[in-house]
Amino acid sequence: MTSSLFAAYRRLGGSPSPFDELFGTDQPAPELARLIDALDQLGADEFAHAQALAEKALLNQGVTFSVYADQRGTEKIFPFCLIPRVVRADDFARLERGLTQRLRALGAFLDDVYGDQKILAAGVIPPELVVGAAGYQPSLRGVKPPGGVRLHISGIDLIRDPDGTWRVLEDNLRTPSGVSYVVENRVISKRLFPRIFDQARVHRVDHYPSRLAAALRSVAPTGDDATAVVLTPGPYNSAYFEHSFLARTMGLELVQAPDLFVDGDHVFVKTTRGPRRVDVIYRRTDEAFLDPEVFRKDSVLGVPGLMRAYAAGHVALANAPGNGVADDKAIYAFVPDMIRFYLGEEPTLAQVDTYVCMRPDDRRYVVDHLDELVVKAVDEAGGYGMLMGPQATAAQRAEFRGRIEAEPRKYIAQPLIELSTCPTWNGDRRAVEPRRVDLRPYILTSREGPWVLPGGLTRVALVEGSYVVNSSQGGGSKDTWVLKGGRA
């Protein structure tokens, strides 16, 4: 007899106990109850078989990432759990409003700090916090991006607290990655669970590449018949699979720096039929390597003269250089103030209380409460440069105390938020267990404004007890099912 998939499932305990994304705090909503019942009827054996097929399919399709910390440059599949993370229609509607509002404010902030700097003159944000940010590029002040868009592609990391409240954890505004896994995970889910998927009435995500291509072409300085390309550092980059995936699905050419050159402040791509002018570059190369004339002189990944062409308004770069000042983790603390200053609105989405160590009072509190806080380096990502205070040793806390005292501008701290959990398959135990998750929705901005993909990358901390969901730190992913409103 087939055993029930969720028969032995138990929510994660604690005080406060985490919000469970599938079962809720008390009992699941009716639309989720139907999905739970359908999954439950599969039983452990059938689900284990489907999970194995999913992992094999991802490997065969080359859905991998490189691990920088592994000196062998190992390619690994991004671990994937077939049990979806489900977002109800009303929840997504609130997220959509809040994310759109946040992107409008962040875009206005970038226009301002590279323009008149009114928010600094008004004293809303300390000027030294902005000009001292590693991502601030003073040479770009006065440079206006073609199409008036800086945040073409954004990934906003969200968590859900024990009350079920969505909170912004982090803004990713330079080269946010992961969306290829969103699309590929959906292909696997639909293939293996077609009946369950159709009954759930889930929004599609496979149109993301076409929406991205349209958003890129919308900012072309030449208007119609624009040429856009995807610029990659090459096959040794950890996200190269995504670069090639997006280029292929958008129907754009995937290029590396030697394929491009600048002549007369215009960018050209080399082709077998001669040079062709390029109007838009979706660049997946880090800003520091984009142009050796302006940034790192030793870069072989960039295009000499690219920034001259950009400043002249002859090529659009997505995302715009200089965006790093807006996703600096210390600047994050002031986004609610940005929303009030630029939009005259109250923030729709909550975020996490943040202590900015550059402020003396905040710094004193942080060093005195390291055992209660999560400390983050303001310009690191991927789970690096972070101290999980409650789980750290005394020696680790002492080390970070010294770092904070020596370079306070480089650190912020936040209370440890109990992340929500989602039922996740543990293949070793052949059981479903709660694991902590976050969510990265993707927002595309064209000349017409922002558009939120009805889905996103749910990242899951596969290690029992862990809060770290990053793939570089052993995390995995889930398909995110955003349900359609109304009745079937």
BASE-918294 format. One record per residue (C-alpha): z, x, y. Coordinates in steps of 0.5 Angstrom, whole numbers, padded with zeros to 4 digits, always signed. Layout:
N
ZXY/...
//
This chain:
488
+0000+0000+0000/-0002+0003+0007/+0004+0004+0011/+0005+0002+0018/+0003+0007+0024/+0008+0005+0028/+0014+0003+0023/+0018+0009+0024/+0016+0010+0032/+0022+0011+0036/+0022+0012+0044/+0025+0018+0047/+0033+0017+0049/+0036+0020+0054/+0039+0018+0061/+0035+0016+0064/+0031+0015+0058/+0023+0016+0059/+0018+0010+0061/+0014+0009+0054/+0007+0008+0056/+0005+0004+0050/+0011+0000+0049/+0014+0000+0056/+0021-0001+0058/+0023-0007+0054/+0017-0010+0050/+0009-0009+0051/+0005-0013+0056/+0001-0018+0052/-0006-0014+0052/-0002-0008+0050/+0001-0012+0044/-0006-0013+0041/-0008-0006+0042/-0001-0004+0038/-0002-0009+0033/-0009-0007+0032/-0007+0001+0031/-0001-0001+0027/-0006-0004+0022/-0010+0002+0021/-0004+0005+0017/-0002+0013+0017/-0007+0015+0012/-0013+0012+0015/-0011+0014+0022/-0010+0021+0019/-0017+0021+0017/-0020+0019+0023/-0016+0024+0027/-0019+0030+0023/-0026+0027+0024/-0024+0027+0031/-0022+0034+0031/-0028+0036+0027/-0033+0033+0032/-0030+0036+0038/-0031+0043+0035/-0038+0041+0033/-0040+0039+0040/-0037+0046+0043/-0031+0042+0047/-0027+0048+0048/-0024+0052+0053/-0022+0060+0053/-0015+0062+0053/-0014+0068+0059/-0008+0070+0056/-0011+0072+0049/-0014+0079+0050/-0019+0077+0044/-0022+0071+0049/-0021+0066+0044/-0025+0059+0044/-0020+0054+0042/-0021+0046+0042/-0017+0042+0047/-0012+0039+0042/-0014+0031+0042/-0010+0025+0040/-0013+0019+0038/-0008+0014+0040/-0010+0012+0047/-0006+0012+0054/-0007+0005+0057/-0007+0003+0064/-0007-0004+0066/-0012-0007+0071/-0006-0009+0076/-0003-0002+0075/-0010+0002+0076/-0012-0003+0082/-0005+0000+0086/-0007+0007+0084/-0014+0006+0086/-0011+0004+0093/-0006+0010+0094/-0011+0015+0091/-0016+0013+0096/-0011+0013+0102/-0009+0020+0100/-0016+0023+0100/-0017+0020+0107/-0011+0023+0110/-0012+0030+0106/-0020+0030+0109/-0017+0028+0116/-0012+0034+0115/-0017+0039+0113/-0022+0037+0119/-0016+0038+0124/-0014+0044+0121/-0021+0047+0122/-0022+0044+0128/-0017+0042+0134/-0011+0042+0130/-0007+0036+0133/-0002+0035+0127/+0000+0042+0129/+0001+0041+0136/+0005+0035+0135/+0010+0038+0131/+0009+0034+0125/+0007+0040+0120/+0010+0047+0122/+0004+0051+0124/+0007+0058+0121/+0006+0054+0114/-0001+0052+0115/-0003+0059+0118/+0001+0063+0112/-0002+0059+0107/-0006+0063+0102/-0012+0058+0102/-0012+0057+0109/-0019+0061+0112/-0018+0062+0119/-0026+0064+0120/-0028+0057+0118/-0025+0054+0124/-0030+0050+0128/-0035+0050+0122/-0037+0043+0120/-0039+0042+0113/-0046+0038+0112/-0045+0031+0111/-0038+0031+0114/-0035+0032+0107/-0030+0037+0104/-0027+0034+0098/-0033+0032+0094/-0029+0032+0088/-0021+0032+0087/-0016+0031+0081/-0010+0028+0083/-0004+0029+0078/+0000+0023+0077/+0007+0022+0073/+0011+0016+0072/+0018+0016+0072/+0024+0012+0068/+0023+0006+0073/+0015+0006+0071/+0014+0008+0078/+0007+0012+0079/+0008+0019+0083/+0004+0024+0085/+0006+0031+0083/+0000+0035+0085/-0007+0035+0089/-0012+0039+0086/-0018+0040+0092/-0021+0046+0090/-0025+0046+0083/-0021+0041+0079/-0023+0041+0072/-0022+0037+0066/-0027+0031+0067/-0031+0033+0061/-0026+0032+0056/-0025+0025+0059/-0032+0024+0058/-0032+0027+0051/-0026+0024+0049/-0029+0017+0050/-0035+0018+0046/-0030+0020+0040/-0025+0014+0041/-0031+0009+0041/-0035+0012+0035/-0028+0012+0031/-0025+0006+0033/-0031+0001+0035/-0028-0005+0034/-0021-0004+0037/-0024-0001+0043/-0029-0007+0044/-0023-0012+0043/-0019-0008+0049/-0024-0009+0054/-0024-0002+0057/-0028+0001+0063/-0033+0006+0062/-0033+0013+0064/-0039+0015+0062/-0043+0014+0069/-0038+0020+0072/-0044+0025+0072/-0049+0020+0075/-0044+0018+0080/-0042+0026+0081/-0050+0027+0082/-0051+0022+0087/-0045+0024+0091/-0047+0031+0091/-0054+0029+0094/-0051+0025+0099/-0049+0031+0103/-0055+0035+0103/-0057+0037+0110/-0065+0035+0108/-0064+0028+0106/-0068+0026+0100/-0071+0030+0095/-0065+0035+0095/-0064+0040+0090/-0057+0041+0087/-0055+0046+0083/-0048+0048+0079/-0046+0055+0080/-0042+0058+0074/-0038+0065+0074/-0041+0065+0067/-0040+0064+0060/-0033+0068+0060/-0030+0063+0064/-0025+0058+0061/-0028+0052+0063/-0035+0054+0062/-0036+0049+0057/-0035+0044+0063/-0040+0047+0067/-0045+0047+0062/-0044+0040+0060/-0044+0037+0067/-0050+0041+0069/-0054+0038+0063/-0051+0031+0064/-0053+0031+0071/-0060+0034+0070/-0058+0040+0075/-0060+0047+0074/-0054+0051+0071/-0054+0058+0075/-0050+0064+0076/-0050+0069+0082/-0056+0073+0081/-0060+0067+0080/-0059+0065+0088/-0061+0069+0094/-0060+0068+0102/-0066+0069+0106/-0066+0067+0114/-0059+0063+0113/-0062+0059+0107/-0061+0059+0100/-0066+0060+0094/-0066+0059+0087/-0071+0064+0083/-0076+0060+0078/-0082+0062+0074/-0086+0058+0080/-0083+0062+0085/-0077+0061+0090/-0074+0054+0091/-0070+0052+0097/-0063+0050+0095/-0059+0044+0099/-0053+0043+0095/-0049+0048+0091/-0043+0045+0086/-0039+0051+0086/-0035+0052+0080/-0033+0060+0082/-0027+0061+0086/-0027+0062+0093/-0025+0069+0093/-0031+0071+0089/-0036+0066+0093/-0039+0071+0098/-0038+0079+0098/-0040+0079+0105/-0034+0074+0107/-0029+0074+0101/-0028+0080+0096/-0032+0086+0097/-0032+0087+0090/-0035+0081+0087/-0041+0080+0083/-0040+0073+0082/-0042+0071+0089/-0048+0071+0093/-0049+0075+0099/-0050+0071+0105/-0048+0064+0102/-0043+0063+0108/-0048+0064+0113/-0052+0059+0110/-0046+0054+0110/-0044+0056+0117/-0051+0054+0119/-0051+0048+0116/-0057+0049+0111/-0053+0048+0105/-0047+0044+0102/-0042+0047+0098/-0038+0042+0094/-0032+0043+0094/-0032+0046+0101/-0029+0053+0102/-0022+0053+0105/-0019+0047+0102/-0014+0051+0099/-0009+0050+0105/-0009+0042+0103/-0007+0043+0096/-0002+0049+0097/+0005+0046+0094/+0009+0047+0101/+0004+0043+0104/+0004+0037+0099/+0011+0036+0102/+0008+0033+0108/+0002+0029+0106/+0006+0022+0107/+0007+0025+0114/-0001+0026+0114/-0002+0019+0112/+0002+0016+0118/-0001+0021+0123/-0008+0020+0121/-0008+0013+0118/-0002+0010+0122/+0000+0007+0115/+0005+0008+0110/+0004+0012+0104/+0002+0007+0098/+0004+0012+0092/+0010+0015+0092/+0011+0023+0091/+0016+0028+0088/+0022+0030+0093/+0020+0037+0095/+0025+0043+0098/+0020+0048+0102/+0024+0054+0101/+0021+0057+0108/+0026+0052+0111/+0033+0055+0111/+0037+0049+0109/+0032+0048+0103/+0032+0055+0101/+0040+0055+0101/+0040+0048+0097/+0035+0051+0092/+0038+0058+0090/+0045+0054+0089/+0042+0049+0085/+0037+0053+0081/+0040+0050+0074/+0038+0043+0076/+0031+0044+0079/+0024+0046+0078/+0021+0052+0082/+0014+0053+0083/+0010+0058+0086/+0006+0055+0092/-0001+0058+0090/-0001+0058+0082/-0003+0053+0077/-0004+0052+0070/+0004+0052+0069/+0004+0059+0071/+0009+0062+0076/+0014+0056+0075/+0022+0056+0073/+0024+0050+0069/+0031+0051+0072/+0035+0046+0067/+0032+0050+0061/+0032+0057+0064/+0037+0063+0062/+0042+0065+0067/+0037+0072+0067/+0031+0068+0069/+0035+0064+0074/+0037+0070+0077/+0030+0073+0077/+0027+0067+0081/+0033+0067+0086/+0031+0074+0088/+0024+0072+0088/+0026+0066+0093/+0030+0070+0097/+0025+0076+0098/+0019+0071+0099/+0021+0064+0101/+0014+0062+0103/+0011+0063+0096/+0016+0058+0093/+0018+0050+0093/+0023+0047+0088/+0023+0040+0086/+0028+0036+0082/+0026+0035+0074/+0023+0028+0073/+0023+0025+0066/+0016+0024+0065/+0014+0018+0061/+0012+0019+0054/+0006+0016+0050/+0006+0015+0042/+0003+0022+0039/+0000+0024+0033/+0004+0029+0029/+0000+0032+0024/+0005+0036+0021/+0010+0031+0020/+0004+0025+0019/+0008+0021+0024/+0007+0018+0031/+0012+0021+0036/+0014+0020+0043/+0011+0026+0047/+0011+0027+0055/+0005+0026+0059/+0001+0026+0066/-0005+0023+0068/-0011+0027+0073/-0015+0021+0076/-0022+0024+0079/-0024+0022+0086/-0031+0023+0088/-0033+0023+0096/-0040+0022+0098/-0042+0020+0105/-0040+0013+0104/-0033+0015+0102/-0028+0016+0096/-0029+0013+0089/-0024+0013+0083/-0026+0014+0076/-0023+0008+0072/-0020+0013+0067/-0018+0020+0068/-0015+0026+0064/-0008+0024+0060/-0005+0031+0058/+0000+0031+0053/+0006+0036+0052/+0005+0037+0044/+0011+0041+0043/+0017+0037+0042/+0022+0037+0048/+0017+0040+0053/+0015+0038+0060/+0009+0043+0060/+0002+0039+0059/-0003+0044+0061/-0008+0047+0056/-0006+0054+0058/+0001+0052+0055/+0000+0049+0049/-0002+0042+0052/-0007+0037+0049/-0011+0031+0051/-0011+0023+0050/-0017+0018+0052/-0015+0014+0058/-0016+0007+0057/-0016+0003+0064/-0017-0004+0062/-0021-0009+0065/-0018-0015+0069/-0018-0022+0067/-0019-0025+0060/-0024-0024+0054/
//
